[in-house]
Amino acid sequence: MSVRTGSNGQLRWRGAAVARVRSWSLNIEKNALETTPVGEFNRTYVSGLRGATGTADIMYDPEETSAVNLFNDVLNDSQEPLSSVEFVLDSGQSKELSGTAVLTNISTNVQVGAVTACSINFQVSGPVTGGF
């Protein structure tokens, strides 16, 4: 039996692996559009638009270039609209989910004497490709 876990996973930003990702999630949703004709008493639906959002918790180290670049992407005044985000669910099985996303939020929690933990949120633009 094959089990998919995040223990072998990776978060990549602009082609570079972001070191020390503690956890991540990807939420894919698909709307249901109502197609009930006037005068009918039972609702009917068709499949609608699909969308995806995600989060990741990262242990921030200012010596790791990929993490610094990730955070500066939100702070930067650049007008570059999209950056590539990739998730590897299980590198041993070669199963990946990937897409293009915009960073929408970075939040940090700093404790005295502790490693800085940062949470990021992103909105996927376009399809999520790959498989489970």
C-alpha positions as CSV (number, residue, x, y, z in Angstrom):
1,M,0.0,0.0,0.0
2,S,1.4,3.4,-1.0
3,V,0.8,6.3,1.4
4,R,1.2,10.0,0.4
5,T,2.7,12.2,3.1
6,G,4.3,15.6,3.2
7,S,7.4,14.3,4.9
8,N,9.3,14.0,1.6
9,G,7.7,17.1,0.2
10,Q,9.1,20.4,-0.9
11,L,7.9,23.9,-1.5
12,R,9.6,25.6,-4.5
13,W,9.5,29.3,-5.3
14,R,10.8,30.5,-8.7
15,G,12.5,27.2,-9.2
16,A,14.5,27.1,-5.9
17,A,13.5,24.9,-3.0
18,V,12.6,27.0,0.1
19,A,14.6,25.5,2.9
20,R,13.0,24.4,6.2
21,V,9.3,24.3,5.3
22,R,7.6,23.0,8.4
23,S,4.2,22.4,6.8
24,W,2.1,23.4,3.8
25,S,-1.4,22.9,2.5
26,L,-3.2,23.3,-0.8
27,N,-7.0,23.8,-1.0
28,I,-8.7,23.2,-4.3
29,E,-12.3,24.0,-4.7
30,K,-14.8,23.8,-7.6
31,N,-18.0,25.8,-7.6
32,A,-21.4,24.3,-8.4
33,L,-23.5,26.5,-10.7
34,E,-27.3,26.2,-10.5
35,T,-29.1,25.5,-13.8
36,T,-32.6,25.0,-12.5
37,P,-35.2,26.2,-15.0
38,V,-38.0,28.5,-13.9
39,G,-41.0,26.5,-12.8
40,E,-39.0,23.4,-11.7
41,F,-39.1,22.3,-8.0
42,N,-35.8,20.4,-7.9
43,R,-32.6,22.2,-8.2
44,T,-30.0,21.1,-10.8
45,Y,-26.3,22.0,-11.0
46,V,-23.3,21.8,-13.3
47,S,-19.7,21.9,-12.5
48,G,-18.3,25.5,-12.3
49,L,-15.0,27.2,-12.0
50,R,-12.1,25.7,-10.1
51,G,-9.8,27.7,-7.8
52,A,-7.0,27.0,-5.4
53,T,-5.3,28.6,-2.4
54,G,-2.5,27.5,-0.2
55,T,-0.5,28.1,2.9
56,A,3.0,27.2,4.1
57,D,4.9,27.6,7.4
58,I,8.5,28.3,6.9
59,M,11.4,28.5,9.4
60,Y,13.1,31.7,8.3
61,D,16.9,31.9,8.1
62,P,18.2,35.1,6.6
63,E,21.2,33.2,5.3
64,E,19.0,31.1,3.0
65,T,18.6,33.1,-0.2
66,S,15.4,31.3,-1.4
67,A,13.5,32.3,1.8
68,V,14.7,35.9,1.6
69,N,13.6,36.1,-2.0
70,L,10.2,34.7,-1.2
71,F,9.6,37.3,1.5
72,N,11.0,40.2,-0.5
73,D,8.6,39.3,-3.4
74,V,5.8,40.6,-1.3
75,L,7.7,43.7,0.0
76,N,9.2,44.5,-3.4
77,D,7.5,47.3,-5.5
78,S,8.0,45.2,-8.6
79,Q,4.9,44.9,-10.9
80,E,5.8,41.3,-11.8
81,P,2.3,39.7,-11.2
82,L,3.0,36.0,-10.9
83,S,5.6,33.6,-9.6
84,S,5.8,29.8,-9.8
85,V,4.9,27.7,-6.8
86,E,5.5,24.0,-6.8
87,F,4.6,21.3,-4.3
88,V,6.2,17.8,-4.3
89,L,3.8,15.5,-2.4
90,D,6.1,12.5,-2.3
91,S,9.4,12.7,-4.2
92,G,9.8,8.9,-4.0
93,Q,6.6,8.5,-6.1
94,S,7.4,11.4,-8.4
95,K,3.9,12.9,-7.8
96,E,3.7,16.6,-7.9
97,L,1.2,19.3,-7.8
98,S,2.2,22.6,-9.4
99,G,0.8,25.9,-10.5
100,T,1.4,29.6,-10.8
101,A,0.5,31.7,-7.7
102,V,0.6,35.2,-6.2
103,L,1.7,35.6,-2.6
104,T,-1.1,37.3,-0.7
105,N,0.1,37.3,2.9
106,I,3.2,36.8,5.1
107,S,2.9,36.7,8.8
108,T,5.7,36.2,11.3
109,N,5.8,35.1,14.9
110,V,9.1,35.9,16.6
111,Q,10.0,34.6,20.1
112,V,13.1,35.6,22.0
113,G,15.8,33.0,21.5
114,A,13.8,31.0,19.0
115,V,13.9,30.5,15.2
116,T,11.6,32.8,13.3
117,A,8.5,31.0,12.0
118,C,6.7,32.7,9.1
119,S,3.4,31.7,7.5
120,I,2.6,32.5,3.9
121,N,-0.6,32.5,1.9
122,F,-1.0,32.4,-1.8
123,Q,-3.7,32.4,-4.5
124,V,-3.2,30.1,-7.5
125,S,-3.9,31.6,-10.9
126,G,-4.8,29.2,-13.6
127,P,-4.8,25.4,-13.3
128,V,-3.2,23.2,-10.7
129,T,-1.4,20.4,-12.7
130,G,-0.2,17.0,-11.6
131,G,-1.8,14.3,-9.6
132,F,-2.2,12.7,-6.2
